[in-house]
C-alpha cells in the first residue's frame, strides 16, 4: 500500500495544514526555514491559507522560543 504523502514534515503537526496547504507553502516559500521565519502576514499571502491557519503555523514555530 502506498502512502498519500511521501514526505513527513513538521507542517503535518499543525492544525489546518493538509497536503494541499503544505504543497502551497513549500511552493511559495521554497524552504522550511523560510516558512519558519515568515510573519503571519506573509503566511496569509499563500494561496489557500486564511489568517487563522497562518496564525497556527506562526505560533507552532514560535512555541519553543
C-alpha positions as CSV (number, residue, x, y, z in Angstrom):
1,X,0.0,0.0,0.0
2,X,1.3,3.4,-0.9
3,X,1.1,6.4,1.4
4,X,-0.6,9.6,0.2
5,X,2.3,11.7,1.5
6,X,5.8,10.7,0.5
7,X,7.4,13.3,2.9
8,X,6.7,13.8,6.5
9,X,7.4,17.3,7.9
10,X,6.6,19.4,11.0
11,X,3.9,21.0,8.9
12,X,1.9,17.8,9.3
13,X,1.5,18.5,13.0
14,X,-0.1,21.9,12.5
15,X,-3.9,22.1,12.8
16,X,-5.5,23.1,9.4
17,X,-2.5,22.2,7.3
18,X,-3.1,19.2,5.0
19,X,-1.4,18.1,1.8
20,X,-2.7,21.0,-0.4
21,X,-1.7,23.7,2.0
22,X,1.7,22.0,2.7
23,X,2.4,22.0,-1.0
24,X,1.3,25.6,-1.4
25,X,3.6,26.7,1.5
26,X,6.6,24.9,0.1
27,X,6.0,26.2,-3.4
28,X,5.6,29.8,-2.1
29,X,8.5,29.8,0.4
30,X,10.9,27.3,-1.2
31,X,12.2,26.0,2.2
32,X,11.1,25.1,5.7
33,X,13.4,27.7,7.1
34,X,11.6,30.4,5.1
35,X,8.3,29.2,6.4
36,X,9.6,29.1,10.0
37,X,10.8,32.8,9.7
38,X,7.6,34.1,7.9
39,X,5.3,36.6,9.6
40,X,1.5,35.9,9.9
41,X,1.0,38.5,7.0
42,X,3.5,36.6,4.8
43,X,1.9,33.3,5.6
44,X,-1.6,34.7,4.9
45,X,-0.4,35.6,1.3
46,X,-0.1,31.9,0.4
47,X,-2.9,30.8,-1.8
48,X,-5.4,28.7,0.2
49,X,-4.3,30.0,3.7
50,X,-6.6,32.1,5.8
51,X,-5.4,34.2,8.7
52,X,-6.4,31.5,11.3
53,X,-4.2,28.8,9.7
54,X,-1.4,31.4,9.2
55,X,-1.5,32.1,12.9
56,X,-1.5,28.4,13.7
57,X,1.7,28.0,11.6
58,X,3.3,31.1,13.1
59,X,2.5,30.0,16.7
60,X,3.7,26.4,16.0
61,X,7.2,27.5,15.1
62,X,7.5,30.0,17.9
63,X,6.2,27.9,20.8
64,X,9.7,27.0,21.9
65,X,11.1,30.5,21.8
